[in-house]
Amino acid sequence: APSPLGSAGSPPAGVAAAHANSSGRRQGLMFLHHAANPPVIHRDFKSSNVLVDQDFHARIADFGLARDGPSGEKRWVSTRVLGTTGYLSPEYVTTGRLTAKSDVYSFGIVLLELLTGLVPIDHDRPPNRVSLTSWALPLLTQRERLGELLDPRLDGAVPLHEFMQAASVAAVCLQADPDYRPHMDDVVQSLMPLCKAACSPYASPAQSNHSSLR
C-alpha cells in the first residue's frame, strides 16, 4: 500500500523525491494549477499527503481543503487561513490571499524535508532551528554550507550536483515574495533531470559521480 512520503514504509528519501517530483508532471500540482479550469489550489500540500508506493508512483491525497484558484482578472482568492503549520506560505498566513504560488511554497517545504530529513517545525531542536525554513533557507544558496543541511542518510549516496540542483529549486520555491516563486510547470522541468538520473536502469553508486558534502 502507498505510504506517506518520508515515512518508514516509503521508498528511500533521495530516490522517492525524484520520482514523486516528476510524477507531479502528470497528476500532481502542475495538473491542478495548469490543466484544471479553473485552477485548483490544494491548500494543504505536505509530505504526509504525498503517497508513494514501492514502484515509486506518487499521488497527492486529501483534497478536503482544496479551493478553486483565481480566474479572469483576479490574482488571488481571499479565504480563511487553513492548512498545516510549517507548510503555509507567509503571504497566505498574513493576508488570507491564496494563489497557486502558495502550493509552490508548500512544495518547497516538502522538498526541503526530503533533503534534510527534518520536519518543518520541531520545538525539540535548538531555538535557531525550530523552524526548518528560517534556519535552512539562508544555507540553500551557499555551496560551502550545503553539507549542514544534508540528511546524513543521503551523504555519499546522492551526486553532489543533484543535491545542489534540488537545493536551488527548494530555495526559489521558498521565496518570501510569491512573484519570485516559479510556476509548478517550471519546477517540474527543473527537477526532471534528477528524476531521469534516478530512473535510469544503469544508475549505480559505482557509476555515479558521488561526492560527500561533509
Secondary structure, DSSP 4 states (H G I P E B T S, - for coil): --EETTSTTSPPHHHHHHHHHHHHHHHSHHIIIIISSS-EE-S---GGGEEE-TT--EEE---TT-EE---TT-S-EE----S-TTTS-HHHHHH-EE-HHHHHHHHHHHHHHHHH---SB-TTS-GGGSBHHHHHGGGTT-GGGGGGTS-GGGTTTSBHHHHHHHHHHHHHHT-SSGGGSPPHHHHHHHHHHHHHHHH-TT--TTTS-B----
